[in-house]
């Protein structure tokens, strides 16, 4: 009887021990990476970036990351800092673990590398040097208003276009964001770059000083109190 019981039990032991190796058994657990080990760019982008920056970097409410001109304008250090630490004066939060976010430094690097691979294009400016990326201090707001009225207002005063002089809009974007959009443009919403190509009233490209002064002027229209009102209506 005891030998018979052992003979009957032995196949059961083999069967139970083999379950862990059966096709599909615990496979998902063994192959699915932990969140902090996910390094695939498309998965990282879809999880952390797409909601604001749009599918494939286009069509979102925030900056068009899929714009090759933006990719050429912002260097790696700028992209890493923005992703890691966020951007003050905007809705862009910090994503790095060191700043309270969920991403490791390696994941931030993977996002930057993925954007470069997917969206950067060599010589996208055609040999023309764009204005510097960073907005300097000391712009001339009065001159900026004159440049805006002469070079920008004809489009932005149209009801269907972005009212960039709106205090509510300006409360949600920083001076650096304004500068970046003016220089790189936004192909997904028809916003030209600083060269104003295709603008009928254009008399040539905006100079670096033009860009600085226009951003300075727009900054004077910003109403910090509009932030709470804008957020409450979201």
N, C-alpha and C positions, 0 to 999 in steps of 0.2 A: 504493500500500500504506500509506504513512504517513497519507495523508488518510483512507483507509478505517479505519485504526486509531483515528484521532482521532474520527471520526464514531461509531464503536462505543463509544468510551470516554466520550464526552460525556454520553449518557443515564445511564451508570453513576455519573458524578460528581453529576449532578442527583439521582439516586435516593439516593445516600449522604448528600448534604447535606440531603435532604428527610426522612431518617429521624428526625432530631432534632426535626422538627416534626410527625411522624406522630402520630395520636391515641394517647395512652397512653405515648408514648415519653418517658421521664424526667419524666413528669408528677408521679409521686409525689415525686421528689426536689425538684421545683420548688415543690410546694405544701405539703409537710409542714414545719411549723415546727420549728426547733431547740428542744430541751427548755427552754432559758432564754427562749424567745420564746412558749411556750404560755401563753395568757391566758384560755382557756375555763374557767370555774369548775367545771363538771361534770367535765372531764378532770383538772383540778388536784386536785379533791377526791377523785376515784376513785383517783388515783395516790398521793396523799400522806396522806390523812386517813381514808378509808373503812375500812381494815383495823381501826383502833382505835375509831373513832366511829360505825361502822355505815353501811349504805346509807341515803342520804337523811337522815343525821344521827341515826338511831335504831337501837337494838338492839346497839350495840357494847359492848365491855368498858369503854371510857372514857366521858367525859362526853357526855351527849346534846346534841350541838350543834344538832339540829333542834328542840329545845324552845324555843318562843317566849319563855318566861320567862327562860331562860338568855340568850337574845339581848337581852332588855331589861335584864338585870342587868349584863352585861359590856359596857363601852363599847368603842369602836373601838380606843383606845390599849391597852386590856387585851388584846384579841384579837390585835392586831398584835405586841405584846410576847411573848405566849405562843407564837404560831406562830413568830416569829423566833428567840426565845431559849430556847424550851422552858420547862418548869416543874420547878424543883428539887424533889426528894423524890417524883417520880413517874416513870413510864415515858415521859413526853412529851419528845421530843428537840427540839433546835433545828433549824429548817428553813431559816433565812436563810443565804445565802452568807457574810454577814459573821460568822456564828457557826459556820461549818463545814458548813452544810447545802447544799442544791441550789437553793433558790428565790431569785429576785431580789426586791428590795423591791416592784417592780411586781406580781409574782405573789402575794406576801403580801397586798398591797392588793386584788388581784382576788379572792382567797379570802374576805377579810372582806366585801367588797362583795357577793359572791355569796351568802354566808350571810345577810346582811341581806335581800337581795332574795327569797330562797327561803323563809326561816324566820321572819323577824321579823314581829310583828303589833303594830299600834298599840294602845295602852291595854290591853295584855294583863293588867295587874294590876288593871284595873277601877277605877282611881283610888286604889287603896291603895298606900301607899309601903312597899316591902319593906325589910328590914334592909340596911345598907350591904354592898357586895360584899366589901371587903377584911377579912380577919381581923385585928383589932387585938391587940396584946400586952396582957398583964395580966389575962386572964380568970381566973375563980375556978373551979378544977377541982372543989373540993368541992361547990360549988353546982351545977356542971354535972352531976355525978354524980346529984344529987337530981333535977334537971330531966330527965335522961335516963331514970332509973328511972320517973318519974311520967308522962312524955309520949312516950317513944320505945320503951322496952324491950318493951312488950306486943306490938309487931309484930316487932321485930328478934330476939326470943328464939325465934321460930318456926323450926323446922329448915329450912323451905323458903325463908326470907327471908335476906337478907344479914346475916351475923354481923359487924356493924360494930365490935364490941369485939375481934375476932380480931386478934392481934398481926401475923399474916401479912398480913391485909388492910390493916391500918393502915400496914404497912411500905411498901405500894405506892401510898399516897395521901398527899398533903400536907394540912396543916390547911386550906389555901385550897380544895382540892378538897372536903373534908368540908363546909366552910361553904357552898360553892356548891351542893352537892347538897341540903343542908338547906333552903336558901332557895328555890332554883328547882325542886326536886324532879326526878324522872325519870319522865316519863309512860310510857316504854317498859318499865319494870319495876314500875310501880305505886307508886313512891315519891312521896308527896304533898309539896307545897311547905311553906313555913314556917307556912302557915295551917292545916295538918293537916286540910284538908277531906276528909270521908269517913271519918275515923278515929273509931270509935265512942267511944273513951275520951277524945277531945279535949275540952278545956274552953276552946278558943279558940286564937288564933295564938300562936306563939312570939315573944317580944320580941327585939329586937336583942341585949340582954344575955343572954337565954336561949341564943341561937345561939352567941354568943361563948363562953359558959361550957361548953356541951356540947362544942364543938370542943376547948376547952382540956382538958376531962376526957378525951376520946378520945385526945388527944395524949399524955397521961401513960401510956396503955396501949401505946403504940407501942414495938416492940422492933427497933431498928436491925439486930440480928443476924439477924432473920428474913428480911431482904432476900435474902441469898445463898441461903438455903434455898428461898425461893419461886422465885427465878430458876432454880435448879438443877432444879426440878421442872417447868419449863415445857416 
